[in-house]
């Protein structure tokens, strides 16, 4: 989901993106500040002042979130862990870190620096508010709000529920004590689900006592925490199941199609009869790309007879691949990070098959059945 969005550029070599859901919270923050907070604290302000202060405060608030996530990402990079991107979205920000830390100490360091950055920002904004002269009341109001919101973020993120930073700190401590990352992830995720359910219950209680908008927002945050904690635990279980197993165990064959085939024939003669979602594009015996259902869906129905497979395929040299000897977790990571349904299996620049999400799911189901 968070792969999509608006690219804002790169900071320290890390791609920064703005998910479309960000505009919702951006508008909500501006509205709450301009219509409620600032008029209550500074009743003498004209409306345009409150709105302007709300816009500036909201932008600086998300700059603070970006600084928080950048701190995580830069420390991860310092420890040799690749960081794909940072995405700002409805519930804040998330760093797309490509792999798990290799040591509990590294996990602890990466997790703790984010709240520390928010703490420093909160103290810094409050110091600015304290020393500003009375005539700069707009700057003072902005600084005060940013001070307490950053301190609140630091405290909230240290709640010991995975995937919050506090949950990651807890996982690092359990990992260090047990020497078992999977056990640590499972325990931290269960606590994270518990925190999520409690937050949802708290939101419902607040809503039933009159503050329905605040209660709904808190309940949504709790729901997000519960869902992400569950998915993180499942992802860890999958990685554990794939340990020691190679891509060669799940590689599937490919159905080849010519590049001059139009999309309408691709649908009628290949996709519908076979039920396959992805096909290799082969020109004179050489695989040149892949075409999947995702690309087909991007072609208007009345244009399919005029659009060729070669025009919508993904060139093979633009795709990440794996070798038959690679660990299955490597293929799973690529599928997850790239948000794709298949990854080519390559031998000496020659494609020999594919690993698909369906294939991994079937393998995992078989693994669970054997372990039962």
Secondary structure, 3 states (H helix, E strand, C coil): CCCCCEEEEEECCEEEEECCCHHHHHHHHHHHHHHHHHHHHCCCCCHHHHHHHHHHHHHHHHHHHHHHHHHHHHHHHHCCCCEEEEEEECCEEEEEECCCCCCHHHHHHHHHHHHHHHHHHHHHHHHHHHHCCCCCHHHHHHHHHHHHHHHHHHHHHCCCCCCCHHHHHHHHHHHHHHCCHHHHHHHHHHHHHHHHHHHHHHHHHHHHCCCHHHHHHHHHHHHHHHHHHHHHHHHHHHHHHHCCCEHHHCCECCCEECCCCEHHHHHHHHHHHHCCCEEEEEECCEEEEEEEHHHHHCCCHHHCCCCEHHHHCEEHHHCCEECCCCEHHHHHHHHHHHCCCEEEEEECCEEEEEEEHHHHHHHHHHHHHHHC
